[in-house]
Structures are given as structure tokens and as C-alpha cells.
Amino acid sequence: MIKTLDNLVPVSIQNKFIERLKNENFSWFYFNDIIYGQDNKKFINPNITKTFAFVHTLFNENGINSDDYDLFSTILNFFVVREKVKIKDMIRIRIRKTFKIKNHSIEKYNVPHIDVKDHLPYKTLLYYVDDSDGDTVFFKNKLTKDIYLDTEAEEYKRVSPKKGRAIYFDGDIYHSGNCPVDYNERTIINFDFKI
């Protein structure tokens, strides 16, 4: 199941998200690789671009991890009403920003992965903060033994970043983020939860 939800939250709230994330007092944390702890992992697939990212974790296994949790978790309030679901357990909420990098092209993508192997089954909601490029790529593959895919990745669907758009999908579907090509940055908010 992969479902695209446009205009998930009102534009006025979308703009508040952008304003907060562009504030010089917002804390970003540098990850050398999008896939935490995999800095030295080599991938054979020529379509994979390994890259750094700036990250802000709102919620993790220890609970609320940020003073900005209340602002950004409002996305979930609109989501549960629109989709008529109840969230039973929150696993993680993370904001991630990638940037235009040299030698990356539109047909490439970051490392195919699933977010959190230890909590399956779960759902993921990926929210695009602003217009950008660098599609989210979904693969036909479902989780086997490794949370990362390399040469066996078989592309299934692409969804383009658009301000206020969200993608709702099963957590065991391999997917990859991306770096922008024509824009300078691409920012998403990633929610992993059980319903």
C-alpha cells in the first residue's frame, strides 16, 4: 500500500513549518550518511548516491526528543482524521534535509532501505515540507534479511516532493529518499508508527 495525500494540512500551517525550519535557532544535526552507522558500507548499484544529511529527531525510543514536537506532530492530527485511523504506538519522527550535490542526477536515488526493522509491522507517513525535486523512490522489494537494498533493487514507483504532500505506506516497503537536482534543498518529515 502506497497512498499519496496532497494538501494534508492547511497552507497556513504548512507555512509555519517552513518558517520554523528556516529559523536560525532551529537545531540541525549532521549525519555523515543518510543511513546512520553505515558510513563505510559500499554499494554496487550505480544508481545509489550516498550523501550526508541534516537531521532533527522529534521522537525516538525514549519519547519526545524536541521542543518542536508539538508543532510538527500536528501533521498526525490531520492525518488520523483524513484517513480515519488511530495511532496506537509512535516509533520515530525525524526531520531530514538533503542538499544538491555534485554528480547526482534525477534518475539516481539514495540508499534503498526500510526505516526501522525491529518494529515491523508498522506504517510510515512521509511529509514534504516544501516544493523540491528528488523523488522518493519505492521498490517492489519487501523486507528480507537486510534493511538496505543494493543490486537487487527493482524500482516500482516515484513520488515527487510537493509542499504539503504526504505519502502513506507500509513500513516493510523498501524506499529511498533523494537529493535535489534543480533545487538547493529537500526537506521531509518522516513518521513511523503502529495503527
matplotlib code that plots the C-alpha trace (Angstrom):
import matplotlib.pyplot as plt

x = [0.0, 1.4, -1.0, -0.3, -2.1, -1.9, -2.6, -2.7, -2.5, -3.8, -1.4, -1.2, 0.3, 2.5, 4.0, 4.6, 6.6, 8.8, 9.2, 10.3, 12.8, 14.4, 14.8, 18.5, 17.7, 16.4, 18.8, 20.1, 22.4, 24.8, 24.7, 27.7, 25.4, 21.6, 21.8, 23.0, 26.0, 26.7, 29.4, 31.8, 29.2, 29.9, 27.1, 27.4, 24.3, 25.4, 22.0, 22.7, 24.1, 25.5, 25.2, 25.1, 22.0, 21.0, 18.5, 16.3, 14.7, 11.4, 10.5, 12.5, 12.5, 12.9, 9.8, 9.6, 13.1, 12.5, 10.8, 9.3, 7.4, 4.0, 4.3, 5.3, 3.1, 0.1, 0.6, -0.5, -3.7, -4.8, -3.6, -5.7, -8.9, -8.4, -7.5, -9.8, -7.1, -5.9, -2.2, -1.5, 2.2, 4.7, 8.1, 10.0, 9.6, 12.5, 13.0, 15.7, 17.2, 19.3, 21.1, 22.1, 25.4, 27.9, 27.4, 23.9, 21.2, 17.5, 17.4, 19.5, 18.4, 19.8, 20.2, 17.0, 16.0, 13.3, 13.2, 13.0, 13.4, 12.8, 9.3, 7.6, 4.8, 4.3, 3.2, 5.2, 4.0, 6.5, 5.6, 7.2, 7.9, 8.4, 8.4, 11.6, 12.8, 14.5, 11.7, 11.0, 11.5, 9.7, 10.8, 8.9, 11.1, 9.8, 11.9, 14.1, 17.1, 18.8, 17.3, 19.3, 19.0, 21.7, 21.8, 18.5, 16.5, 13.6, 12.0, 8.2, 7.0, 8.3, 6.6, 7.7, 8.2, 5.4, 4.7, 2.0, 2.1, 2.4, 2.9, 1.4, 2.8, 3.6, 6.9, 8.3, 8.4, 11.9, 12.1, 14.8, 15.0, 16.9, 19.0, 17.6, 19.0, 17.3, 16.5, 19.1, 17.5, 14.8, 13.2, 10.9, 9.3, 9.3, 6.7, 6.9, 4.1, 1.7, -2.0]
y = [0.0, 3.4, 6.3, 10.0, 12.6, 16.1, 19.2, 17.1, 20.2, 23.8, 26.1, 28.4, 25.5, 24.4, 27.9, 27.7, 24.5, 26.3, 29.4, 27.3, 25.1, 28.2, 29.9, 30.3, 28.9, 25.6, 22.7, 20.6, 17.6, 16.4, 12.8, 11.8, 9.3, 9.2, 5.6, 6.1, 3.9, 2.9, 5.4, 2.8, 0.5, 0.2, -0.2, -1.7, -0.3, 2.7, 4.5, 4.8, 8.2, 8.1, 11.5, 13.4, 15.0, 17.3, 15.7, 16.7, 13.8, 14.9, 11.5, 8.3, 5.2, 7.4, 9.5, 13.2, 14.4, 18.0, 21.2, 21.4, 18.1, 19.8, 21.9, 19.2, 16.4, 18.4, 16.7, 13.5, 15.1, 15.9, 12.5, 10.5, 12.5, 12.2, 8.5, 7.5, 5.6, 5.5, 5.6, 3.1, 3.5, 6.1, 4.7, 7.6, 11.1, 12.6, 15.7, 15.2, 17.8, 16.8, 19.1, 19.4, 17.5, 17.1, 14.1, 13.4, 13.2, 12.9, 9.1, 8.3, 7.9, 7.5, 4.1, 1.9, 1.0, 0.4, 2.8, 0.6, -3.2, -4.1, -2.7, -4.4, -4.3, -0.5, 2.3, 5.3, 8.8, 10.9, 14.6, 17.1, 20.5, 22.4, 22.1, 20.5, 17.7, 14.4, 11.9, 9.4, 6.1, 2.9, -0.6, -3.8, -5.5, -6.1, -6.7, -9.8, -10.0, -6.6, -3.2, -2.0, -2.9, -2.8, -4.5, -6.4, -3.1, -3.1, 0.3, 0.4, 4.0, 7.5, 10.4, 13.9, 16.4, 19.0, 21.3, 19.8, 16.4, 13.2, 9.6, 6.9, 3.4, 0.1, 0.1, -3.0, -1.5, -0.5, 3.1, 5.8, 9.5, 11.6, 14.7, 17.6, 18.4, 21.7, 22.9, 23.6, 21.5, 18.9, 18.6, 15.8, 14.8, 11.0, 9.4, 5.7, 4.3, 1.4, 1.6]
z = [0.0, -1.1, -0.9, -1.9, 0.2, -1.2, 1.0, 4.2, 6.3, 5.7, 3.9, 6.9, 8.9, 6.0, 6.1, 9.9, 9.3, 6.7, 8.9, 11.9, 9.9, 8.4, 11.7, 12.7, 16.2, 14.9, 15.7, 12.9, 13.5, 10.8, 9.7, 7.5, 5.7, 5.5, 6.7, 10.3, 11.1, 7.5, 6.7, 5.2, 3.6, -0.2, -2.7, -6.1, -7.7, -9.8, -9.2, -5.4, -4.3, -0.7, 0.9, 4.1, 5.7, 8.4, 10.8, 13.7, 15.7, 17.2, 18.8, 19.3, 21.5, 24.6, 23.8, 22.8, 21.9, 20.8, 21.9, 18.4, 18.7, 19.3, 16.2, 13.8, 15.3, 14.2, 10.8, 12.5, 13.8, 10.3, 9.0, 11.5, 10.7, 6.9, 6.9, 9.8, 11.6, 15.2, 16.0, 18.8, 19.1, 17.9, 16.9, 15.5, 14.0, 12.2, 10.0, 7.3, 4.9, 1.9, -0.5, -4.1, -4.6, -7.4, -9.7, -8.6, -11.3, -11.3, -12.2, -9.1, -5.5, -2.0, -0.4, -0.6, 2.9, 5.4, 8.4, 11.5, 11.2, 14.8, 14.9, 12.0, 11.1, 11.1, 8.8, 7.6, 6.7, 4.8, 4.6, 2.2, 3.8, 0.6, -3.2, -4.4, -6.7, -5.9, -5.9, -3.2, -4.9, -3.9, -4.8, -5.5, -2.9, 0.6, 3.7, 3.6, 5.8, 5.4, 5.9, 2.9, -0.8, -3.3, -6.7, -6.2, -6.0, -8.5, -8.9, -8.6, -8.2, -7.8, -5.9, -6.4, -3.5, -3.3, -0.4, 1.8, 0.2, 2.2, 1.3, 3.5, 3.1, 4.7, 6.7, 5.1, 1.6, 0.6, -0.4, -0.8, -0.3, -2.7, -3.2, -5.2, -8.6, -9.6, -6.1, -3.4, -0.6, 0.0, 3.5, 4.7, 8.0, 8.5, 10.9, 11.8, 13.8, 14.5, 13.9]

ax = plt.figure().add_subplot(projection="3d")
ax.plot(x, y, z, "-o")
ax.set_aspect("equal")
plt.show()
